[in-house]
Amino acid sequence: MKTTANTILITGGSAGIGLEMARQFAALGNKVIITGRDEQRLNKAAAELGNVTAIPFDVSDAASVDDLVNRITAEFPDLNVLINNAGSAAVHNLGTGSGAYEIAADEIATNYLSVIRLTEKLLSLLSAQKESAIVNVSSIVAFVPTQHLPTYSASKAALHSYTKSLRLALKDTTVKVFELMPPLVNTTFSAEIGGEKGIAPSVLVEDLIDGFGLDRFEIRTGQTEDMYQFSLASPEEALLAMNGVS
């Protein structure tokens, strides 16, 4: 997949991983559109980057999705890359009656169902391009869950499964399907689970761009690759290691 001269839509592009994606892809000569629910933060990100288009957007709202799709179709008919990066996560304990259902409903809606809806609505536009791609951002916990983010882990496992099926469904089209699987990344999003110990967003995005150019469809960065291999060799030991259980 080419890494320059694309038109790229990044959901959740106003901070963290998404903002770094916007920065690096724009620097390579791509036309970049970023979205986010927080309009103030989104506008701040756009002002910081200076060369992107910012569109306020809530991935979990059906009307907002339709508005975005209509605008993209009208203003960016050359869209050829969709990066499904927007996400929601909450630390909670399944054993303490912490409102797991409500948390899971939000995480599934944002991390999984919204990806399916937006992808489906933009698929005809992407398919019309000579070369196009979908990038779904999942997580290391798609392979091995953590008890601190149990329902988030489940939502990312669902996204991983969907992505594999989507790749098969589109194998004879112009649309390539990538999955970026971050380990712990040092962002505000991950602060509650020790994000300061994670890799820099720039490292993750550099790996994404490298994988993009090499058609490496599953991009397992850093510790994700290690944990993936560990899970293949010993699923139970990998689960204990992920959760700090000896």
Secondary structure, 3 states (H helix, E strand, C coil): CCCCCCEEEECCCCCHHHHHHHHHHHHCCCEEEEEECCHHHHHHHHHHHCCEEEEECCCCCHHHHHHHHHHHHHHCCCCCEEEECCCCCCCCCCCCCCCHHHHHHHHHHHHHHHHHHHHHHHHHHHHCCCCEEEEEECCHHHCCCCCCCHHHHHHHHHHHHHHHHHHHHCCCCCEEEEEEECCCECCHHHHHHCHHHCECHHHHHHHHHHHHHCCCCEEECCHHHHHHHHHHHCHHHHHHHHCCCC
